[in-house]
Amino acid sequence: MLNRTLFDQVPRSGLKFGVDFVLYKYGPQLYHAHFSVMVKCSNAASCSADLFGFQWSQLQSVLRTTQNVAKELLICTVTIPSKELLEKASISSALQSCSVQCEVIKQWEASRDRNKK
């Protein structure tokens, strides 16, 4: 069986599911999408870890939709350097100073955890 990594995933529009992207393993003709992806951009100066920058109601509704279509929610936070640094730096050094943090969010299901015990 092949290992599942983010590098062998094919992105497509996630508009149908209320997210930015969905990720297919090797393309939509071979597999169903495994991840729903929401992307949040933040500036390095204003980076905070408060609910990934989304409202609870928005996150809950996307999480329910994602769970109903048998996907996992992947939230990617892209941190970009300040505008001053971007203007001074070359393209390659500006890209190297960017960072991406990904978190998989799952909804807790009491019945699933109860059956494990």
Steps between C-alpha positions, in 0.01 A plus 500: 500500500628846416576753774269800504693827490405851403756494220313248284166680530330687215312820599166597349247771584313440824220746430244217498591415862547856632879480518787633291624167359448126513797265466480186288754222515646482148199682349119491512469223241675249730393582857250707696639811669637425844555856627299821497742792527451848643786746449565793732765759417659693783771757533796406721443809714135416567525121522280354773364157582143605576273243335708517182340839424150358443179547696374198695176487302687502168741231614219283640291517184797414278597217734148351485492521121846347481403215730178430305696453178763277669794739485744643751532877545850634444563859605813656350634824642741675265719755679654760274773748598434871537453719194829682565694173503329384181596822320868468600539127441538302181223262400684190617589644842146634542357154431747344745380735773139386455371213710202266480345328800238229441259359758249219452177571687264216589165515670478289814243223477398350831351186344820423309718539811254306715520202263881491520487414871 
